[in-house]
Amino acid sequence: MEITQRLRAFYDSRIGLPIPDDGLVLDVGSGDKPSWRADVLLDRYPDDAFAGQRSGTGRTRVDRPLFDADAAAMPFADGVFDYAICSHVLEHVTDPVAVVGELTRVARAGYIEVPEASAAKIIDFPSHLWWCRLDRSTEPPTLVLEAKRAPSFDPEIEAYLQRTDLAQPVKRLIDSRHHHNVIALRWTGTQPVRTEGTHDPAFVERTVNAQAHHTRGAEALVARALTSVLTLRRPRRRTPVAFDDIVRPELRRGDGALLEPRIYRL
């Protein structure tokens, strides 16, 4: 039963996206594992120096047009995307409310995934800035992000896990129940979000330079293999996209150039 639930959660969040065959899809914070269905990528940290903000495996994948830009101030026109994917990004950014505002500005619908606070407090990650929860008293539910004040929830527990070498076994156990450890939101039109508390600027600075932590070894390989198999016969958009068709009016060039699989820095 647990395996069936995990496969269903994986399929729903990664494969069975409610996107028409000709839909234009944006992946925000794509890193080294962009969505198979994304047509355009956006990542503020594409350089190797920021591998800790990704999986630690090295280079950002640039097999599609990738815009090096701030997710809180995207260079795209209003409503140009049919769908926007933002998976495990909001917990890293200083202004998640602005990022969600941009997601709902540039796309008509989308998917947001963040780590759930209760699981993250057991084994947390040094580059995360927020504890994430879902307030179900509103309709639709409100994503609530509470500012972290330290890298771990409880320093004594963190020290114990490290000195007993239990940190990695516990992490593997928690990762094996990944679908229980995340908040997964599909939104249309809008997504309520709010933050609570403020950050110490020094803490924020440390998170940007935190060491890699997202590597999940065999699990990551299995996820990639499953994605390859399950998307083998699923269509991706093949229609070329023009640069001027997706960027803000003030950034248009007027030359009719098509997007290419490279980094765009505007």
The 8 nearest C-alpha neighbors of each residue, nearest first, counted from 0:
[[1, 3, 2, 4, 5, 6, 7, 176],
 [2, 0, 4, 3, 5, 176, 6, 7],
 [3, 1, 5, 4, 0, 6, 7, 176],
 [4, 2, 0, 6, 1, 5, 7, 8],
 [5, 3, 1, 7, 2, 6, 8, 0],
 [6, 4, 2, 8, 3, 7, 9, 1],
 [5, 7, 9, 3, 8, 4, 10, 2],
 [8, 6, 4, 10, 9, 5, 11, 3],
 [7, 9, 5, 11, 6, 10, 4, 12],
 [10, 8, 6, 12, 7, 11, 13, 5],
 [9, 11, 14, 7, 13, 8, 12, 15],
 [10, 12, 15, 8, 9, 13, 14, 7],
 [11, 13, 9, 10, 8, 14, 15, 16],
 [14, 12, 10, 9, 11, 15, 16, 34],
 [13, 15, 10, 16, 11, 12, 230, 226],
 [16, 14, 11, 10, 13, 17, 12, 18],
 [15, 17, 18, 14, 11, 13, 12, 10],
 [18, 16, 15, 19, 82, 109, 108, 14],
 [17, 19, 16, 22, 20, 82, 81, 21],
 [20, 18, 22, 21, 17, 81, 23, 236],
 [19, 21, 22, 236, 234, 235, 18, 23],
 [20, 22, 236, 19, 23, 238, 235, 237],
 [23, 21, 19, 81, 20, 18, 24, 236],
 [22, 24, 80, 81, 38, 21, 82, 25],
 [25, 23, 37, 82, 38, 83, 80, 81],
 [24, 26, 83, 39, 37, 40, 38, 84],
 [27, 25, 84, 40, 29, 37, 83, 85],
 [28, 26, 41, 85, 29, 84, 40, 42],
 [29, 27, 42, 30, 41, 88, 26, 85],
 [28, 30, 33, 27, 26, 42, 40, 32],
 [31, 29, 59, 32, 28, 53, 33, 60],
 [30, 32, 59, 60, 33, 58, 29, 53],
 [31, 33, 30, 29, 34, 60, 59, 35],
 [34, 32, 29, 31, 30, 35, 26, 37],
 [33, 35, 36, 37, 32, 26, 29, 13],
 [34, 36, 37, 33, 226, 230, 14, 235],
 [35, 37, 34, 235, 38, 24, 236, 14],
 [38, 36, 24, 34, 25, 39, 26, 35],
 [37, 39, 24, 25, 23, 36, 63, 40],
 [38, 40, 25, 64, 37, 65, 63, 26],
 [41, 39, 65, 26, 25, 64, 29, 27],
 [40, 42, 66, 27, 65, 28, 67, 26],
 [41, 43, 28, 67, 44, 45, 29, 27],
 [44, 42, 68, 67, 69, 45, 41, 28],
 [43, 45, 42, 46, 49, 67, 52, 30],
 [46, 44, 59, 42, 43, 47, 30, 67],
 [47, 45, 48, 44, 49, 58, 59, 50],
 [46, 48, 49, 50, 58, 57, 45, 59],
 [49, 47, 46, 50, 51, 44, 45, 57],
 [50, 48, 51, 47, 52, 44, 46, 208],
 [51, 49, 55, 53, 52, 47, 57, 48],
 [211, 52, 50, 210, 55, 53, 49, 209],
 [51, 53, 50, 49, 211, 126, 54, 207],
 [52, 54, 50, 51, 55, 30, 213, 31],
 [55, 53, 213, 214, 56, 211, 51, 212],
 [54, 56, 211, 50, 51, 57, 53, 214],
 [57, 55, 54, 58, 50, 214, 31, 53],
 [58, 56, 55, 50, 47, 59, 54, 31],
 [57, 59, 47, 60, 31, 56, 46, 45],
 [58, 60, 31, 30, 45, 61, 57, 46],
 [61, 59, 31, 62, 58, 30, 32, 33],
 [60, 62, 63, 261, 260, 59, 65, 64],
 [61, 63, 260, 60, 64, 261, 65, 259],
 [62, 64, 260, 61, 65, 39, 261, 38],
 [65, 63, 260, 261, 39, 259, 40, 258],
 [66, 64, 40, 262, 41, 261, 263, 63],
 [67, 65, 41, 263, 68, 262, 40, 264],
 [68, 66, 43, 42, 264, 41, 263, 65],
 [69, 67, 43, 66, 42, 70, 73, 41],
 [68, 70, 71, 72, 43, 73, 67, 42],
 [69, 71, 73, 72, 98, 68, 27, 101],
 [70, 72, 98, 97, 69, 101, 73, 94],
 [73, 71, 69, 70, 74, 101, 68, 98],
 [72, 74, 70, 75, 69, 71, 68, 101],
 [73, 75, 246, 247, 72, 76, 68, 250],
 [76, 74, 246, 247, 73, 245, 105, 77],
 [75, 77, 247, 246, 245, 79, 105, 78],
 [76, 78, 105, 104, 79, 75, 106, 247],
 [79, 77, 105, 106, 80, 107, 104, 76],
 [78, 80, 77, 105, 76, 245, 106, 81],
 [81, 79, 106, 23, 82, 78, 24, 105],
 [80, 82, 23, 107, 106, 22, 24, 108],
 [81, 83, 109, 24, 108, 80, 106, 107],
 [84, 82, 109, 25, 24, 26, 106, 110],
 [83, 85, 26, 110, 109, 27, 25, 86],
 [86, 84, 111, 27, 110, 26, 88, 112],
 [85, 87, 112, 111, 88, 84, 113, 28],
 [88, 86, 113, 112, 89, 90, 85, 114],
 [87, 89, 91, 90, 86, 28, 85, 92],
 [88, 90, 91, 95, 92, 87, 113, 98],
 [89, 91, 129, 127, 88, 128, 92, 87],
 [92, 90, 127, 89, 128, 88, 126, 93],
 [93, 91, 89, 94, 95, 90, 88, 128],
 [92, 94, 95, 91, 128, 203, 89, 90],
 [95, 93, 96, 97, 92, 98, 71, 89],
 [96, 94, 98, 89, 97, 92, 99, 93],
 [95, 97, 99, 98, 94, 100, 192, 193],
 [96, 98, 100, 71, 95, 99, 94, 101],
 [99, 97, 71, 95, 101, 100, 96, 70],
 [98, 100, 102, 96, 101, 97, 95, 103],
 [101, 99, 97, 98, 103, 102, 104, 96],
 [100, 102, 104, 98, 99, 103, 105, 71],
 [103, 101, 99, 104, 100, 105, 106, 98],
 [102, 104, 100, 106, 101, 189, 105, 99],
 [105, 103, 101, 102, 77, 106, 78, 100],
 [104, 106, 78, 77, 102, 79, 103, 80],
 [107, 105, 80, 78, 103, 81, 82, 108],
 [106, 108, 81, 188, 78, 187, 82, 103],
 [109, 107, 187, 82, 186, 106, 188, 81],
 [108, 110, 83, 82, 186, 84, 185, 187],
 [109, 111, 185, 84, 184, 85, 186, 83],
 [112, 110, 85, 184, 86, 183, 84, 185],
 [111, 113, 86, 183, 182, 87, 184, 85],
 [112, 114, 87, 182, 181, 115, 86, 90],
 [115, 113, 181, 180, 182, 116, 131, 119],
 [114, 116, 181, 131, 180, 182, 117, 118],
 [115, 117, 130, 119, 131, 118, 120, 132],
 [116, 118, 120, 119, 115, 121, 180, 130],
 [119, 117, 120, 116, 180, 121, 115, 122],
 [120, 118, 123, 116, 122, 121, 117, 115],
 [119, 121, 152, 118, 117, 123, 122, 116],
 [122, 120, 119, 118, 123, 117, 152, 157],
 [123, 121, 119, 120, 170, 124, 118, 166],
 [122, 124, 119, 120, 151, 121, 125, 150],
 [123, 125, 126, 127, 212, 150, 122, 151],
 [124, 126, 150, 127, 206, 209, 123, 151],
 [127, 125, 206, 209, 124, 207, 91, 128],
 [128, 126, 91, 90, 125, 124, 129, 206],
 [129, 127, 147, 91, 90, 146, 126, 92],
 [128, 130, 146, 147, 90, 145, 144, 127],
 [129, 131, 116, 145, 144, 147, 146, 132],
 [132, 130, 144, 116, 115, 143, 129, 114],
 [133, 131, 143, 115, 116, 142, 144, 134],
 [132, 134, 142, 141, 143, 135, 140, 131],
 [135, 133, 141, 140, 136, 142, 132, 143],
 [134, 136, 140, 137, 133, 141, 138, 139],
 [137, 135, 134, 140, 138, 141, 139, 133],
 [138, 136, 140, 135, 139, 141, 134, 191],
 [139, 137, 140, 136, 135, 141, 191, 134],
 [138, 140, 137, 141, 191, 190, 135, 136],
 [141, 139, 135, 137, 138, 134, 133, 136],
 [142, 140, 191, 134, 192, 133, 143, 137],
 [141, 143, 192, 133, 132, 134, 191, 193],
 [144, 142, 193, 132, 194, 133, 131, 192],
 [143, 145, 131, 194, 130, 129, 195, 193],
 [146, 144, 195, 130, 129, 194, 196, 147],
 [145, 147, 129, 196, 197, 198, 195, 128],
 [148, 146, 129, 128, 149, 145, 130, 198],
 [147, 149, 198, 146, 199, 150, 202, 128],
 [148, 150, 151, 147, 152, 202, 125, 128],
 [151, 149, 125, 124, 152, 148, 123, 147],
 [152, 150, 149, 153, 123, 154, 157, 120],
 [151, 153, 120, 154, 149, 150, 123, 121],
 [152, 154, 156, 155, 151, 157, 120, 121],
 [155, 153, 157, 156, 158, 151, 152, 159],
 [156, 154, 158, 157, 153, 159, 160, 152],
 [155, 157, 159, 158, 153, 154, 160, 121],
 [156, 158, 154, 160, 155, 159, 153, 161],
 [159, 157, 155, 161, 156, 160, 154, 162],
 [160, 158, 156, 162, 161, 157, 163, 155],
 [161, 159, 166, 165, 157, 163, 158, 162],
 [160, 162, 158, 164, 159, 163, 166, 157],
 [163, 161, 159, 164, 160, 158, 165, 166],
 [162, 164, 165, 160, 161, 159, 166, 158],
 [165, 163, 161, 162, 166, 160, 167, 168],
 [164, 166, 160, 163, 168, 167, 169, 161],
 [167, 165, 160, 169, 164, 161, 168, 170],
 [166, 168, 170, 169, 165, 171, 164, 160],
 [169, 167, 171, 165, 170, 166, 172, 164],
 [170, 168, 172, 166, 167, 171, 165, 173],
 [169, 171, 167, 173, 172, 168, 174, 166],
 [172, 170, 174, 168, 169, 173, 167, 175],
 [171, 173, 169, 175, 170, 174, 168, 176],
 [172, 174, 170, 175, 176, 171, 169, 177],
 [175, 173, 177, 171, 176, 172, 170, 180],
 [174, 176, 172, 173, 177, 171, 218, 178],
 [177, 175, 174, 173, 179, 178, 180, 172],
 [176, 178, 174, 180, 179, 175, 173, 181],
 [177, 179, 180, 176, 181, 8, 5, 9],
 [180, 178, 177, 176, 181, 182, 115, 118],
 [181, 179, 177, 115, 178, 118, 114, 176],
 [182, 180, 114, 115, 113, 179, 178, 183],
 [181, 183, 113, 112, 115, 114, 184, 180],
 [184, 182, 112, 111, 181, 185, 113, 110],
 [185, 183, 111, 110, 186, 112, 182, 109],
 [186, 184, 110, 109, 111, 183, 187, 108],
 [185, 187, 109, 108, 190, 184, 110, 189],
 [188, 186, 108, 189, 107, 109, 185, 190],
 [187, 189, 107, 108, 103, 186, 190, 106],
 [190, 188, 103, 187, 186, 191, 108, 100],
 [189, 191, 186, 192, 141, 188, 99, 139],
 [192, 190, 141, 142, 189, 140, 193, 139],
 [193, 191, 142, 141, 143, 96, 190, 194],
 [194, 192, 143, 96, 144, 142, 195, 191],
 [193, 195, 144, 143, 145, 196, 192, 96],
 [194, 196, 145, 146, 144, 193, 197, 143],
 [197, 195, 146, 145, 194, 198, 147, 144],
 [198, 196, 146, 199, 195, 147, 145, 148],
 [199, 197, 146, 200, 148, 147, 203, 196],
 [198, 200, 202, 201, 203, 148, 197, 204],
 [201, 199, 203, 202, 198, 204, 205, 197],
 [202, 200, 204, 203, 199, 205, 198, 206],
 [203, 201, 205, 199, 204, 200, 206, 149],
 [202, 204, 200, 206, 201, 205, 199, 207],
 [203, 205, 201, 202, 206, 207, 200, 208],
 [206, 204, 202, 208, 203, 207, 209, 201],
 [205, 207, 126, 209, 203, 208, 204, 125],
 [208, 206, 205, 204, 209, 126, 203, 52],
 [207, 209, 206, 205, 210, 204, 49, 51],
 [210, 208, 206, 126, 207, 51, 125, 205],
 [209, 211, 51, 212, 208, 125, 50, 55],
 [51, 212, 210, 55, 54, 50, 213, 52],
 [211, 213, 214, 210, 51, 54, 124, 55],
 [212, 214, 54, 211, 215, 53, 55, 51],
 [213, 215, 54, 212, 216, 55, 219, 211],
 [216, 214, 219, 218, 213, 217, 171, 174],
 [217, 215, 218, 219, 214, 220, 221, 213],
 [216, 218, 220, 219, 221, 215, 222, 214],
 [219, 217, 221, 220, 216, 215, 222, 175],
 [218, 220, 222, 215, 217, 221, 216, 223],
 [221, 219, 217, 223, 218, 222, 224, 216],
 [220, 222, 224, 218, 223, 219, 225, 217],
 [223, 221, 219, 225, 220, 224, 226, 218],
 [222, 224, 226, 220, 221, 225, 227, 219],
 [223, 225, 221, 227, 226, 222, 220, 228],
 [226, 224, 222, 228, 227, 223, 229, 221],
 [225, 227, 223, 229, 224, 228, 230, 222],
 [228, 226, 224, 225, 230, 229, 231, 223],
 [227, 229, 225, 231, 226, 230, 224, 232],
 [228, 230, 226, 231, 227, 225, 14, 232],
 [231, 229, 233, 227, 232, 228, 226, 14],
 [230, 232, 228, 229, 233, 227, 226, 234],
 [233, 231, 230, 234, 229, 228, 235, 227],
 [232, 234, 230, 231, 235, 229, 20, 14],
 [235, 233, 20, 232, 236, 230, 231, 237],
 [236, 234, 36, 237, 20, 233, 21, 35],
 [235, 237, 21, 238, 20, 234, 22, 23],
 [238, 236, 235, 239, 21, 234, 20, 38],
 [237, 239, 236, 240, 21, 235, 23, 22],
 [240, 238, 237, 241, 257, 258, 236, 259],
 [241, 239, 257, 258, 238, 242, 244, 245],
 [240, 242, 257, 244, 243, 258, 256, 255],
 [241, 243, 258, 244, 257, 245, 256, 240],
 [242, 244, 251, 241, 245, 246, 252, 253],
 [245, 243, 241, 242, 246, 240, 79, 76],
 [244, 246, 75, 243, 76, 79, 242, 247],
 [247, 245, 75, 76, 74, 243, 250, 244],
 [246, 248, 76, 75, 250, 249, 74, 251],
 [249, 247, 250, 251, 246, 76, 243, 75],
 [248, 250, 247, 251, 246, 252, 74, 76],
 [251, 249, 248, 247, 246, 252, 243, 74],
 [250, 252, 243, 248, 249, 253, 246, 247],
 [253, 251, 254, 250, 243, 255, 242, 256],
 [252, 254, 255, 251, 243, 256, 242, 250],
 [253, 255, 256, 252, 243, 251, 242, 257],
 [256, 254, 253, 241, 257, 243, 242, 252],
 [257, 255, 254, 241, 242, 258, 243, 253],
 [258, 256, 241, 242, 240, 259, 255, 239],
 [257, 259, 242, 241, 240, 64, 256, 260],
 [258, 260, 64, 261, 257, 63, 262, 65],
 [261, 259, 63, 64, 62, 61, 258, 65],
 [262, 260, 64, 259, 61, 65, 263, 63],
 [261, 263, 65, 66, 64, 264, 67, 61],
 [264, 262, 66, 67, 65, 265, 261, 64],
 [265, 263, 67, 66, 262, 68, 65, 261],
 [264, 263, 68, 67, 74, 66, 250, 262]]
